[in-house]
Amino acid sequence: MRAFVPILLAALVVTAGCGSKSPKDQFVAKLNGMCEDFAAREQQIGEPRTQQDLAARGDLIVAAFEETILRPLQQVDAPPEVAPQAAQLRTLARQQRNVLRDLAEAGRAGDVTKVGQLAARNTTLNAQAGQIAHDLEAESCAS
């Protein structure tokens, strides 16, 4: 179960001029930080590989996602030039949190069919969020 396109590599945001970052670059840097934080938390928790792993770790992954991705994304101000993408990411993050919750529940219930369906939905949400992140050049979130 992978959540919100985490990646372990950090991306540096380099800007021209006097060393100050534009509002867009600041937003992208915050977004990269969120993904890096989640990737570190997810690595500590471990990726569930079995039904028992999912039952044991699912709620931990949901909590980590909410703390490192969803809440910060809802609180960060996006500059006007990236506001539509930020809104899309917020929507996808809420959807993904719900899918992750449902995955944890399906794992506890032992519902293998539902786990498969939800894992596929999670993969789709990851791809959508990853494309937006790539377009924003938030490479820590794009892979």
N, CA, C and O atoms as CSV, one atom per row, in Angstrom:
chain,resi,resn,atom,element,x,y,z
A,1,MET,N,N,0.855,-1.167,0.000
A,1,MET,CA,C,0.000,0.000,0.000
A,1,MET,C,C,0.895,1.222,0.000
A,1,MET,O,O,1.648,1.431,0.952
A,2,ARG,N,N,0.834,2.016,-1.021
A,2,ARG,CA,C,1.626,3.238,-1.109
A,2,ARG,C,C,0.667,4.411,-0.954
A,2,ARG,O,O,-0.481,4.355,-1.395
A,3,ALA,N,N,1.141,5.441,-0.341
A,3,ALA,CA,C,0.289,6.581,-0.088
A,3,ALA,C,C,0.922,7.857,-0.586
A,3,ALA,O,O,2.089,8.143,-0.315
A,4,PHE,N,N,0.148,8.604,-1.305
A,4,PHE,CA,C,0.460,9.949,-1.776
A,4,PHE,C,C,1.857,10.097,-2.351
A,4,PHE,O,O,2.598,11.006,-1.978
A,5,VAL,N,N,2.205,9.220,-3.240
A,5,VAL,CA,C,3.442,9.315,-4.004
A,5,VAL,C,C,4.681,9.698,-3.193
A,5,VAL,O,O,5.395,10.630,-3.565
A,6,PRO,N,N,4.940,9.004,-2.112
A,6,PRO,CA,C,6.132,9.369,-1.369
A,6,PRO,C,C,7.409,8.949,-2.096
A,6,PRO,O,O,7.411,7.977,-2.851
A,7,ILE,N,N,8.465,9.670,-1.868
A,7,ILE,CA,C,9.776,9.346,-2.438
A,7,ILE,C,C,10.819,9.757,-1.427
A,7,ILE,O,O,10.626,10.718,-0.683
A,8,LEU,N,N,11.903,9.049,-1.396
A,8,LEU,CA,C,12.923,9.314,-0.393
A,8,LEU,C,C,13.917,10.383,-0.815
A,8,LEU,O,O,14.671,10.887,0.018
A,9,LEU,N,N,13.929,10.737,-2.094
A,9,LEU,CA,C,14.882,11.742,-2.566
A,9,LEU,C,C,14.307,13.135,-2.412
A,9,LEU,O,O,13.151,13.372,-2.761
A,10,ALA,N,N,15.088,14.044,-1.903
A,10,ALA,CA,C,14.645,15.431,-1.747
A,10,ALA,C,C,14.971,16.210,-3.012
A,10,ALA,O,O,15.973,15.959,-3.681
A,11,ALA,N,N,14.108,17.152,-3.319
A,11,ALA,CA,C,14.353,18.002,-4.477
A,11,ALA,C,C,14.702,19.402,-3.977
A,11,ALA,O,O,14.042,19.938,-3.086
A,12,LEU,N,N,15.727,19.974,-4.550
A,12,LEU,CA,C,16.096,21.334,-4.214
A,12,LEU,C,C,15.381,22.285,-5.150
A,12,LEU,O,O,15.335,22.071,-6.361
A,13,VAL,N,N,14.833,23.319,-4.586
A,13,VAL,CA,C,14.191,24.336,-5.392
A,13,VAL,C,C,15.169,25.499,-5.503
A,13,VAL,O,O,15.490,26.150,-4.509
A,14,VAL,N,N,15.637,25.754,-6.716
A,14,VAL,CA,C,16.620,26.802,-6.940
A,14,VAL,C,C,15.947,27.934,-7.698
A,14,VAL,O,O,15.291,27.713,-8.716
A,15,THR,N,N,16.113,29.122,-7.202
A,15,THR,CA,C,15.506,30.269,-7.866
A,15,THR,C,C,16.580,31.262,-8.266
A,15,THR,O,O,17.669,31.293,-7.694
A,16,ALA,N,N,16.255,32.060,-9.244
A,16,ALA,CA,C,17.177,33.091,-9.713
A,16,ALA,C,C,16.986,34.363,-8.885
A,16,ALA,O,O,15.998,34.503,-8.163
A,17,GLY,N,N,17.905,35.253,-8.994
A,17,GLY,CA,C,17.764,36.555,-8.352
A,17,GLY,C,C,18.551,36.626,-7.063
A,17,GLY,O,O,19.639,36.060,-6.955
A,18,CYS,N,N,17.996,37.323,-6.087
A,18,CYS,CA,C,18.702,37.618,-4.847
A,18,CYS,C,C,18.613,36.496,-3.827
A,18,CYS,O,O,18.848,36.728,-2.642
A,19,GLY,N,N,18.288,35.318,-4.247
A,19,GLY,CA,C,18.222,34.212,-3.325
A,19,GLY,C,C,16.874,34.064,-2.662
A,19,GLY,O,O,16.679,33.133,-1.880
A,20,SER,N,N,15.950,34.935,-2.944
A,20,SER,CA,C,14.625,34.811,-2.359
A,20,SER,C,C,13.763,33.941,-3.259
A,20,SER,O,O,13.920,33.929,-4.480
A,21,LYS,N,N,12.859,33.222,-2.633
A,21,LYS,CA,C,11.980,32.332,-3.377
A,21,LYS,C,C,10.679,33.049,-3.705
A,21,LYS,O,O,10.169,33.847,-2.919
A,22,SER,N,N,10.162,32.744,-4.877
A,22,SER,CA,C,8.853,33.285,-5.264
A,22,SER,C,C,7.790,32.575,-4.421
A,22,SER,O,O,8.068,31.525,-3.842
A,23,PRO,N,N,6.579,33.133,-4.346
A,23,PRO,CA,C,5.499,32.452,-3.617
A,23,PRO,C,C,5.247,31.029,-4.129
A,23,PRO,O,O,4.965,30.124,-3.344
A,24,LYS,N,N,5.348,30.838,-5.445
A,24,LYS,CA,C,5.164,29.491,-6.001
A,24,LYS,C,C,6.272,28.569,-5.515
A,24,LYS,O,O,6.000,27.438,-5.111
A,25,ASP,N,N,7.512,29.033,-5.547
A,25,ASP,CA,C,8.637,28.213,-5.098
A,25,ASP,C,C,8.512,27.868,-3.606
A,25,ASP,O,O,8.860,26.764,-3.187
A,26,GLN,N,N,8.018,28.814,-2.820
A,26,GLN,CA,C,7.810,28.552,-1.398
A,26,GLN,C,C,6.743,27.471,-1.202
A,26,GLN,O,O,6.895,26.587,-0.359
A,27,PHE,N,N,5.673,27.547,-1.981
A,27,PHE,CA,C,4.619,26.538,-1.897
A,27,PHE,C,C,5.162,25.172,-2.290
A,27,PHE,O,O,4.901,24.179,-1.610
A,28,VAL,N,N,5.910,25.115,-3.374
A,28,VAL,CA,C,6.485,23.857,-3.848
A,28,VAL,C,C,7.439,23.283,-2.803
A,28,VAL,O,O,7.450,22.075,-2.565
A,29,ALA,N,N,8.233,24.143,-2.183
A,29,ALA,CA,C,9.157,23.681,-1.139
A,29,ALA,C,C,8.387,23.082,0.039
A,29,ALA,O,O,8.792,22.057,0.588
A,30,LYS,N,N,7.289,23.713,0.425
A,30,LYS,CA,C,6.458,23.176,1.504
A,30,LYS,C,C,5.846,21.838,1.091
A,30,LYS,O,O,5.808,20.897,1.883
A,31,LEU,N,N,5.376,21.759,-0.131
A,31,LEU,CA,C,4.797,20.523,-0.642
A,31,LEU,C,C,5.831,19.398,-0.641
A,31,LEU,O,O,5.537,18.281,-0.217
A,32,ASN,N,N,7.038,19.695,-1.117
A,32,ASN,CA,C,8.121,18.703,-1.082
A,32,ASN,C,C,8.396,18.257,0.350
A,32,ASN,O,O,8.590,17.069,0.606
A,33,GLY,N,N,8.412,19.196,1.272
A,33,GLY,CA,C,8.648,18.858,2.674
A,33,GLY,C,C,7.588,17.928,3.235
A,33,GLY,O,O,7.895,17.007,3.992
A,34,MET,N,N,6.342,18.172,2.863
A,34,MET,CA,C,5.253,17.301,3.313
A,34,MET,C,C,5.475,15.866,2.829
A,34,MET,O,O,5.345,14.912,3.596
A,35,CYS,N,N,5.806,15.735,1.564
A,35,CYS,CA,C,6.009,14.402,0.990
A,35,CYS,C,C,7.219,13.714,1.597
A,35,CYS,O,O,7.196,12.507,1.836
A,36,GLU,N,N,8.270,14.473,1.845
A,36,GLU,CA,C,9.460,13.904,2.473
A,36,GLU,C,C,9.158,13.449,3.895
A,36,GLU,O,O,9.620,12.392,4.324
A,37,ASP,N,N,8.375,14.256,4.634
A,37,ASP,CA,C,7.980,13.878,5.988
A,37,ASP,C,C,7.155,12.589,5.969
A,37,ASP,O,O,7.377,11.689,6.780
A,38,PHE,N,N,6.215,12.511,5.049
A,38,PHE,CA,C,5.386,11.309,4.977
A,38,PHE,C,C,6.228,10.089,4.600
A,38,PHE,O,O,6.059,9.015,5.178
A,39,ALA,N,N,7.119,10.251,3.648
A,39,ALA,CA,C,7.960,9.125,3.222
A,39,ALA,C,C,8.778,8.587,4.397
A,39,ALA,O,O,8.928,7.375,4.551
A,40,ALA,N,N,9.304,9.488,5.218
A,40,ALA,CA,C,10.078,9.057,6.376
A,40,ALA,C,C,9.203,8.315,7.374
A,40,ALA,O,O,9.603,7.281,7.910
A,41,ARG,N,N,8.007,8.844,7.623
A,41,ARG,CA,C,7.073,8.177,8.549
A,41,ARG,C,C,6.646,6.827,8.002
A,41,ARG,O,O,6.586,5.843,8.739
A,42,GLU,N,N,6.352,6.781,6.722
A,42,GLU,CA,C,5.910,5.527,6.110
A,42,GLU,C,C,7.024,4.480,6.174
A,42,GLU,O,O,6.757,3.299,6.395
A,43,GLN,N,N,8.253,4.910,5.984
A,43,GLN,CA,C,9.383,3.980,6.059
A,43,GLN,C,C,9.515,3.423,7.476
A,43,GLN,O,O,9.802,2.239,7.648
A,44,GLN,N,N,9.310,4.255,8.481
A,44,GLN,CA,C,9.375,3.793,9.874
A,44,GLN,C,C,8.273,2.778,10.164
A,44,GLN,O,O,8.506,1.783,10.851
A,45,ILE,N,N,7.074,3.029,9.641
A,45,ILE,CA,C,5.938,2.135,9.875
A,45,ILE,C,C,6.139,0.820,9.127
A,45,ILE,O,O,5.845,-0.258,9.644
A,46,GLY,N,N,6.636,0.930,7.921
A,46,GLY,CA,C,6.827,-0.241,7.072
A,46,GLY,C,C,5.635,-0.442,6.149
A,46,GLY,O,O,4.489,-0.185,6.518
A,47,GLU,N,N,5.930,-0.904,4.948
A,47,GLU,CA,C,4.877,-1.121,3.962
A,47,GLU,C,C,4.169,-2.441,4.240
A,47,GLU,O,O,4.818,-3.485,4.310
A,48,PRO,N,N,2.866,-2.411,4.398
A,48,PRO,CA,C,2.131,-3.659,4.604
A,48,PRO,C,C,2.232,-4.563,3.372
A,48,PRO,O,O,1.956,-4.135,2.251
A,49,ARG,N,N,2.622,-5.788,3.592
A,49,ARG,CA,C,2.772,-6.740,2.487
A,49,ARG,C,C,1.769,-7.883,2.583
A,49,ARG,O,O,1.560,-8.612,1.614
A,50,THR,N,N,1.152,-8.039,3.744
A,50,THR,CA,C,0.167,-9.099,3.935
A,50,THR,C,C,-1.093,-8.498,4.542
A,50,THR,O,O,-1.114,-7.340,4.959
A,51,GLN,N,N,-2.137,-9.310,4.581
A,51,GLN,CA,C,-3.395,-8.893,5.201
A,51,GLN,C,C,-3.161,-8.544,6.679
A,51,GLN,O,O,-3.722,-7.572,7.185
A,52,GLN,N,N,-2.349,-9.324,7.353
A,52,GLN,CA,C,-2.056,-9.077,8.769
A,52,GLN,C,C,-1.273,-7.772,8.942
A,52,GLN,O,O,-1.522,-7.010,9.876
A,53,ASP,N,N,-0.326,-7.523,8.035
A,53,ASP,CA,C,0.424,-6.261,8.076
A,53,ASP,C,C,-0.519,-5.071,7.915
A,53,ASP,O,O,-0.416,-4.077,8.634
A,54,LEU,N,N,-1.431,-5.189,6.969
A,54,LEU,CA,C,-2.380,-4.102,6.715
A,54,LEU,C,C,-3.253,-3.865,7.938
A,54,LEU,O,O,-3.500,-2.721,8.318
A,55,ALA,N,N,-3.719,-4.940,8.551
A,55,ALA,CA,C,-4.546,-4.810,9.750
A,55,ALA,C,C,-3.764,-4.127,10.870
A,55,ALA,O,O,-4.317,-3.316,11.612
A,56,ALA,N,N,-2.474,-4.458,10.993
A,56,ALA,CA,C,-1.655,-3.914,12.069
A,56,ALA,C,C,-1.170,-2.495,11.796
A,56,ALA,O,O,-1.054,-1.697,12.727
A,57,ARG,N,N,-0.886,-2.168,10.546
A,57,ARG,CA,C,-0.241,-0.895,10.217
A,57,ARG,C,C,-1.147,0.124,9.544
A,57,ARG,O,O,-0.791,1.298,9.447
A,58,GLY,N,N,-2.300,-0.305,9.084
A,58,GLY,CA,C,-3.164,0.586,8.317
A,58,GLY,C,C,-3.515,1.875,9.031
A,58,GLY,O,O,-3.422,2.956,8.451
A,59,ASP,N,N,-3.921,1.765,10.297
A,59,ASP,CA,C,-4.295,2.974,11.043
A,59,ASP,C,C,-3.098,3.892,11.271
A,59,ASP,O,O,-3.251,5.113,11.304
A,60,LEU,N,N,-1.919,3.318,11.427
A,60,LEU,CA,C,-0.709,4.132,11.590
A,60,LEU,C,C,-0.411,4.917,10.314
A,60,LEU,O,O,0.005,6.074,10.371
A,61,ILE,N,N,-0.623,4.288,9.182
A,61,ILE,CA,C,-0.391,4.963,7.898
A,61,ILE,C,C,-1.409,6.083,7.703
A,61,ILE,O,O,-1.061,7.170,7.243
A,62,VAL,N,N,-2.667,5.816,8.054
A,62,VAL,CA,C,-3.695,6.866,7.953
A,62,VAL,C,C,-3.309,8.055,8.819
A,62,VAL,O,O,-3.369,9.197,8.363
A,63,ALA,N,N,-2.915,7.802,10.059
A,63,ALA,CA,C,-2.540,8.897,10.966
A,63,ALA,C,C,-1.343,9.669,10.419
A,63,ALA,O,O,-1.322,10.899,10.459
A,64,ALA,N,N,-0.356,8.951,9.912
A,64,ALA,CA,C,0.824,9.623,9.345
A,64,ALA,C,C,0.433,10.478,8.150
A,64,ALA,O,O,0.923,11.598,8.005
A,65,PHE,N,N,-0.444,9.964,7.291
A,65,PHE,CA,C,-0.896,10.708,6.117
A,65,PHE,C,C,-1.633,11.974,6.534
A,65,PHE,O,O,-1.399,13.047,5.977
A,66,GLU,N,N,-2.521,11.848,7.512
A,66,GLU,CA,C,-3.269,13.023,7.977
A,66,GLU,C,C,-2.340,14.080,8.560
A,66,GLU,O,O,-2.515,15.272,8.308
A,67,GLU,N,N,-1.348,13.642,9.343
A,67,GLU,CA,C,-0.457,14.580,10.028
A,67,GLU,C,C,0.558,15.240,9.098
A,67,GLU,O,O,0.907,16.406,9.286
A,68,THR,N,N,1.029,14.507,8.104
A,68,THR,CA,C,2.118,15.039,7.284
A,68,THR,C,C,1.670,15.569,5.928
A,68,THR,O,O,2.364,16.387,5.324
A,69,ILE,N,N,0.519,15.113,5.444
A,69,ILE,CA,C,0.049,15.540,4.119
A,69,ILE,C,C,-1.260,16.326,4.221
A,69,ILE,O,O,-1.302,17.507,3.874
A,70,LEU,N,N,-2.315,15.684,4.689
A,70,LEU,CA,C,-3.647,16.290,4.617
A,70,LEU,C,C,-3.761,17.596,5.403
A,70,LEU,O,O,-4.135,18.624,4.839
A,71,ARG,N,N,-3.446,17.568,6.683
A,71,ARG,CA,C,-3.590,18.795,7.492
A,71,ARG,C,C,-2.678,19.920,7.007
A,71,ARG,O,O,-3.143,21.046,6.830
A,72,PRO,N,N,-1.385,19.640,6.787
A,72,PRO,CA,C,-0.539,20.734,6.296
A,72,PRO,C,C,-0.992,21.276,4.938
A,72,PRO,O,O,-0.922,22.481,4.695
A,73,LEU,N,N,-1.453,20.396,4.061
A,73,LEU,CA,C,-1.910,20.839,2.751
A,73,LEU,C,C,-3.148,21.726,2.875
A,73,LEU,O,O,-3.321,22.670,2.105
A,74,GLN,N,N,-3.998,21.421,3.840
A,74,GLN,CA,C,-5.190,22.243,4.055
A,74,GLN,C,C,-4.838,23.595,4.660
A,74,GLN,O,O,-5.580,24.563,4.492
A,75,GLN,N,N,-3.718,23.667,5.359
A,75,GLN,CA,C,-3.353,24.896,6.056
A,75,GLN,C,C,-2.440,25.816,5.256
A,75,GLN,O,O,-2.393,27.017,5.524
A,76,VAL,N,N,-1.723,25.284,4.289
A,76,VAL,CA,C,-0.767,26.096,3.542
A,76,VAL,C,C,-1.510,26.999,2.553
A,76,VAL,O,O,-2.462,26.581,1.895
A,77,ASP,N,N,-1.051,28.231,2.470
A,77,ASP,CA,C,-1.627,29.166,1.509
A,77,ASP,C,C,-0.938,28.984,0.171
A,77,ASP,O,O,0.289,29.030,0.074
A,78,ALA,N,N,-1.734,28.780,-0.841
A,78,ALA,CA,C,-1.190,28.638,-2.193
A,78,ALA,C,C,-1.297,29.975,-2.905
A,78,ALA,O,O,-2.332,30.637,-2.831
A,79,PRO,N,N,-0.245,30.376,-3.589
A,79,PRO,CA,C,-0.325,31.624,-4.347
A,79,PRO,C,C,-1.307,31.457,-5.509
A,79,PRO,O,O,-1.585,30.337,-5.938
A,80,PRO,N,N,-1.820,32.559,-6.005
A,80,PRO,CA,C,-2.847,32.489,-7.051
A,80,PRO,C,C,-2.450,31.665,-8.274
A,80,PRO,O,O,-3.298,30.993,-8.863
A,81,GLU,N,N,-1.176,31.705,-8.664
A,81,GLU,CA,C,-0.786,30.996,-9.884
A,81,GLU,C,C,-0.846,29.477,-9.745
A,81,GLU,O,O,-0.852,28.772,-10.754
A,82,VAL,N,N,-0.890,28.954,-8.507
A,82,VAL,CA,C,-0.993,27.502,-8.318
A,82,VAL,C,C,-2.220,27.111,-7.493
A,82,VAL,O,O,-2.356,25.958,-7.084
A,83,ALA,N,N,-3.109,28.072,-7.250
A,83,ALA,CA,C,-4.296,27.795,-6.444
A,83,ALA,C,C,-5.153,26.663,-7.023
A,83,ALA,O,O,-5.635,25.833,-6.252
A,84,PRO,N,N,-5.364,26.589,-8.341
A,84,PRO,CA,C,-6.169,25.475,-8.864
A,84,PRO,C,C,-5.524,24.110,-8.602
A,84,PRO,O,O,-6.213,23.153,-8.251
A,85,GLN,N,N,-4.213,24.023,-8.773
A,85,GLN,CA,C,-3.521,22.757,-8.519
A,85,GLN,C,C,-3.562,22.409,-7.031
A,85,GLN,O,O,-3.741,21.247,-6.664
A,86,ALA,N,N,-3.398,23.413,-6.185
A,86,ALA,CA,C,-3.453,23.180,-4.740
A,86,ALA,C,C,-4.839,22.670,-4.341
A,86,ALA,O,O,-4.956,21.767,-3.512
A,87,ALA,N,N,-5.878,23.244,-4.928
A,87,ALA,CA,C,-7.243,22.780,-4.639
A,87,ALA,C,C,-7.427,21.334,-5.082
A,87,ALA,O,O,-8.049,20.540,-4.375
A,88,GLN,N,N,-6.891,20.990,-6.246
A,88,GLN,CA,C,-6.978,19.603,-6.721
A,88,GLN,C,C,-6.232,18.668,-5.778
A,88,GLN,O,O,-6.723,17.583,-5.466
A,89,LEU,N,N,-5.053,19.075,-5.322
A,89,LEU,CA,C,-4.286,18.242,-4.391
A,89,LEU,C,C,-5.028,18.048,-3.074
A,89,LEU,O,O,-4.995,16.960,-2.500
A,90,ARG,N,N,-5.692,19.086,-2.596
A,90,ARG,CA,C,-6.472,18.966,-1.357
A,90,ARG,C,C,-7.609,17.965,-1.534
A,90,ARG,O,O,-7.855,17.130,-0.664
A,91,THR,N,N,-8.292,18.055,-2.658
A,91,THR,CA,C,-9.379,17.118,-2.941
A,91,THR,C,C,-8.855,15.690,-3.023
A,91,THR,O,O,-9.435,14.778,-2.434
A,92,LEU,N,N,-7.770,15.498,-3.746
A,92,LEU,CA,C,-7.182,14.163,-3.868
A,92,LEU,C,C,-6.707,13.644,-2.512
A,92,LEU,O,O,-6.859,12.458,-2.218
A,93,ALA,N,N,-6.139,14.508,-1.694
A,93,ALA,CA,C,-5.658,14.085,-0.375
A,93,ALA,C,C,-6.815,13.632,0.509
A,93,ALA,O,O,-6.690,12.642,1.230
A,94,ARG,N,N,-7.938,14.343,0.462
A,94,ARG,CA,C,-9.109,13.913,1.239
A,94,ARG,C,C,-9.612,12.561,0.738
A,94,ARG,O,O,-9.940,11.679,1.533
A,95,GLN,N,N,-9.671,12.405,-0.584
A,95,GLN,CA,C,-10.106,11.133,-1.147
A,95,GLN,C,C,-9.148,10.016,-0.748
A,95,GLN,O,O,-9.572,8.917,-0.391
A,96,GLN,N,N,-7.873,10.306,-0.811
A,96,GLN,CA,C,-6.887,9.283,-0.484
A,96,GLN,C,C,-6.949,8.913,0.991
A,96,GLN,O,O,-6.849,7.734,1.331
A,97,ARG,N,N,-7.112,9.889,1.869
A,97,ARG,CA,C,-7.255,9.583,3.294
A,97,ARG,C,C,-8.430,8.633,3.511
A,97,ARG,O,O,-8.334,7.688,4.295
A,98,ASN,N,N,-9.541,8.887,2.813
A,98,ASN,CA,C,-10.713,8.021,2.944
A,98,ASN,C,C,-10.421,6.612,2.442
A,98,ASN,O,O,-10.842,5.631,3.056
A,99,VAL,N,N,-9.706,6.511,1.332
A,99,VAL,CA,C,-9.342,5.202,0.793
A,99,VAL,C,C,-8.405,4.484,1.763
A,99,VAL,O,O,-8.555,3.284,1.992
A,100,LEU,N,N,-7.446,5.203,2.332
A,100,LEU,CA,C,-6.528,4.589,3.283
A,100,LEU,C,C,-7.268,4.094,4.528
A,100,LEU,O,O,-6.960,3.020,5.045
A,101,ARG,N,N,-8.236,4.865,5.008
A,101,ARG,CA,C,-9.060,4.427,6.147
A,101,ARG,C,C,-9.814,3.153,5.791
A,101,ARG,O,O,-9.843,2.195,6.564
A,102,ASP,N,N,-10.425,3.158,4.604
A,102,ASP,CA,C,-11.181,1.989,4.164
A,102,ASP,C,C,-10.273,0.776,3.982
A,102,ASP,O,O,-10.674,-0.351,4.272
A,103,LEU,N,N,-9.051,1.004,3.501
A,103,LEU,CA,C,-8.081,-0.084,3.367
A,103,LEU,C,C,-7.746,-0.686,4.726
A,103,LEU,O,O,-7.707,-1.908,4.873
A,104,ALA,N,N,-7.508,0.158,5.708
A,104,ALA,CA,C,-7.203,-0.335,7.050
A,104,ALA,C,C,-8.375,-1.159,7.588
A,104,ALA,O,O,-8.182,-2.225,8.173
A,105,GLU,N,N,-9.578,-0.657,7.384
A,105,GLU,CA,C,-10.774,-1.369,7.850
A,105,GLU,C,C,-10.936,-2.705,7.122
A,105,GLU,O,O,-11.237,-3.722,7.746
A,106,ALA,N,N,-10.739,-2.701,5.815
A,106,ALA,CA,C,-10.850,-3.937,5.036
A,106,ALA,C,C,-9.775,-4.938,5.471
A,106,ALA,O,O,-10.020,-6.144,5.489
A,107,GLY,N,N,-8.593,-4.440,5.819
A,107,GLY,CA,C,-7.535,-5.311,6.312
A,107,GLY,C,C,-7.919,-5.969,7.624
A,107,GLY,O,O,-7.701,-7.165,7.817
A,108,ARG,N,N,-8.489,-5.185,8.520
A,108,ARG,CA,C,-8.931,-5.749,9.806
A,108,ARG,C,C,-10.049,-6.758,9.606
A,108,ARG,O,O,-10.124,-7.760,10.317
A,109,ALA,N,N,-10.918,-6.494,8.637
A,109,ALA,CA,C,-12.058,-7.387,8.374
A,109,ALA,C,C,-11.649,-8.619,7.570
A,109,ALA,O,O,-12.411,-9.582,7.476
A,110,GLY,N,N,-10.467,-8.590,7.001
A,110,GLY,CA,C,-10.022,-9.714,6.177
A,110,GLY,C,C,-10.711,-9.780,4.829
A,110,GLY,O,O,-10.797,-10.852,4.230
A,111,ASP,N,N,-11.203,-8.647,4.341
A,111,ASP,CA,C,-11.911,-8.591,3.061
A,111,ASP,C,C,-10.905,-8.392,1.928
A,111,ASP,O,O,-10.608,-7.263,1.538
A,112,VAL,N,N,-10.387,-9.499,1.408
A,112,VAL,CA,C,-9.340,-9.470,0.398
A,112,VAL,C,C,-9.809,-8.782,-0.886
A,112,VAL,O,O,-9.047,-8.035,-1.500
A,113,THR,N,N,-11.038,-9.024,-1.289
A,113,THR,CA,C,-11.569,-8.404,-2.511
A,113,THR,C,C,-11.599,-6.890,-2.382
A,113,THR,O,O,-11.185,-6.171,-3.291
A,114,LYS,N,N,-12.090,-6.414,-1.249
A,114,LYS,CA,C,-12.161,-4.970,-1.042
A,114,LYS,C,C,-10.768,-4.359,-0.952
A,114,LYS,O,O,-10.541,-3.258,-1.453
A,115,VAL,N,N,-9.836,-5.062,-0.319
A,115,VAL,CA,C,-8.457,-4.576,-0.241
A,115,VAL,C,C,-7.909,-4.359,-1.645
A,115,VAL,O,O,-7.297,-3.327,-1.921
A,116,GLY,N,N,-8.125,-5.322,-2.530
A,116,GLY,CA,C,-7.644,-5.198,-3.908
A,116,GLY,C,C,-8.258,-4.014,-4.630
A,116,GLY,O,O,-7.559,-3.275,-5.324
A,117,GLN,N,N,-9.566,-3.830,-4.471
A,117,GLN,CA,C,-10.248,-2.712,-5.116
A,117,GLN,C,C,-9.730,-1.378,-4.589
A,117,GLN,O,O,-9.471,-0.453,-5.358
A,118,LEU,N,N,-9.584,-1.290,-3.275
A,118,LEU,CA,C,-9.119,-0.051,-2.669
A,118,LEU,C,C,-7.658,0.238,-3.006
A,118,LEU,O,O,-7.280,1.393,-3.199
A,119,ALA,N,N,-6.857,-0.790,-3.075
A,119,ALA,CA,C,-5.449,-0.600,-3.455
A,119,ALA,C,C,-5.363,-0.048,-4.878
A,119,ALA,O,O,-4.529,0.812,-5.162
A,120,ALA,N,N,-6.217,-0.538,-5.766
A,120,ALA,CA,C,-6.246,-0.025,-7.139
A,120,ALA,C,C,-6.675,1.440,-7.146
A,120,ALA,O,O,-6.103,2.249,-7.876
A,121,ARG,N,N,-7.674,1.784,-6.342
A,121,ARG,CA,C,-8.136,3.177,-6.256
A,121,ARG,C,C,-7.020,4.067,-5.706
A,121,ARG,O,O,-6.821,5.186,-6.178
A,122,ASN,N,N,-6.302,3.566,-4.713
A,122,ASN,CA,C,-5.193,4.318,-4.138
A,122,ASN,C,C,-4.113,4.575,-5.188
A,122,ASN,O,O,-3.547,5.667,-5.245
A,123,THR,N,N,-3.832,3.588,-6.002
A,123,THR,CA,C,-2.838,3.740,-7.071
A,123,THR,C,C,-3.271,4.829,-8.052
A,123,THR,O,O,-2.448,5.630,-8.495
A,124,THR,N,N,-4.547,4.858,-8.385
A,124,THR,CA,C,-5.073,5.891,-9.286
A,124,THR,C,C,-4.928,7.277,-8.671
A,124,THR,O,O,-4.503,8.218,-9.342
A,125,LEU,N,N,-5.281,7.401,-7.396
A,125,LEU,CA,C,-5.148,8.695,-6.718
A,125,LEU,C,C,-3.691,9.121,-6.641
A,125,LEU,O,O,-3.379,10.299,-6.817
A,126,ASN,N,N,-2.790,8.168,-6.379
A,126,ASN,CA,C,-1.353,8.469,-6.370
A,126,ASN,C,C,-0.911,9.034,-7.711
A,126,ASN,O,O,-0.177,10.021,-7.769
A,127,ALA,N,N,-1.363,8.401,-8.787
A,127,ALA,CA,C,-0.967,8.840,-10.129
A,127,ALA,C,C,-1.489,10.244,-10.418
A,127,ALA,O,O,-0.775,11.064,-10.996
A,128,GLN,N,N,-2.714,10.523,-10.026
A,128,GLN,CA,C,-3.285,11.854,-10.264
A,128,GLN,C,C,-2.532,12.915,-9.478
A,128,GLN,O,O,-2.184,13.965,-10.018
A,129,ALA,N,N,-2.282,12.641,-8.203
A,129,ALA,CA,C,-1.541,13.599,-7.372
A,129,ALA,C,C,-0.113,13.741,-7.887
A,129,ALA,O,O,0.443,14.839,-7.895
A,130,GLY,N,N,0.470,12.643,-8.310
A,130,GLY,CA,C,1.831,12.678,-8.833
A,130,GLY,C,C,1.957,13.522,-10.081
A,130,GLY,O,O,2.959,14.213,-10.264
A,131,GLN,N,N,0.959,13.478,-10.939
A,131,GLN,CA,C,0.989,14.294,-12.156
A,131,GLN,C,C,0.915,15.783,-11.820
A,131,GLN,O,O,1.633,16.594,-12.404
A,132,ILE,N,N,0.054,16.129,-10.888
A,132,ILE,CA,C,-0.054,17.532,-10.475
A,132,ILE,C,C,1.267,17.983,-9.851
A,132,ILE,O,O,1.768,19.065,-10.155
A,133,ALA,N,N,1.823,17.145,-8.978
A,133,ALA,CA,C,3.098,17.477,-8.343
A,133,ALA,C,C,4.197,17.641,-9.390
A,133,ALA,O,O,5.012,18.560,-9.302
A,134,HIS,N,N,4.215,16.759,-10.367
A,134,HIS,CA,C,5.208,16.861,-11.441
A,134,HIS,C,C,5.043,18.191,-12.194
A,134,HIS,O,O,6.024,18.879,-12.479
A,135,ASP,N,N,3.799,18.535,-12.507
A,135,ASP,CA,C,3.543,19.795,-13.206
A,135,ASP,C,C,4.010,21.011,-12.400
A,135,ASP,O,O,4.433,22.021,-12.962
A,136,LEU,N,N,3.926,20.893,-11.078
A,136,LEU,CA,C,4.366,21.982,-10.187
A,136,LEU,C,C,5.882,21.928,-9.949
A,136,LEU,O,O,6.448,22.844,-9.353
A,137,GLU,N,N,6.526,20.873,-10.407
A,137,GLU,CA,C,7.941,20.624,-10.167
A,137,GLU,C,C,8.230,20.326,-8.700
A,137,GLU,O,O,9.297,20.650,-8.180
A,138,ALA,N,N,7.251,19.697,-8.046
A,138,ALA,CA,C,7.420,19.217,-6.667
A,138,ALA,C,C,7.854,17.764,-6.755
A,138,ALA,O,O,7.073,16.844,-6.514
A,139,GLU,N,N,9.109,17.583,-7.104
A,139,GLU,CA,C,9.610,16.254,-7.456
A,139,GLU,C,C,9.615,15.259,-6.313
A,139,GLU,O,O,9.569,14.054,-6.562
A,140,SER,N,N,9.668,15.715,-5.066
A,140,SER,CA,C,9.592,14.785,-3.940
A,140,SER,C,C,8.215,14.137,-3.860
A,140,SER,O,O,8.060,13.079,-3.249
A,141,CYS,N,N,7.232,14.755,-4.462
A,141,CYS,CA,C,5.870,14.230,-4.446
A,141,CYS,C,C,5.483,13.593,-5.791
A,141,CYS,O,O,4.432,12.961,-5.900
A,142,ALA,N,N,6.308,13.756,-6.779
A,142,ALA,CA,C,5.907,13.386,-8.143
A,142,ALA,C,C,6.256,11.953,-8.524
A,142,ALA,O,O,5.711,11.437,-9.499
A,143,SER,N,N,7.125,11.311,-7.804
A,143,SER,CA,C,7.552,9.968,-8.221
A,143,SER,C,C,6.870,8.893,-7.404
A,143,SER,O,O,7.113,7.706,-7.621
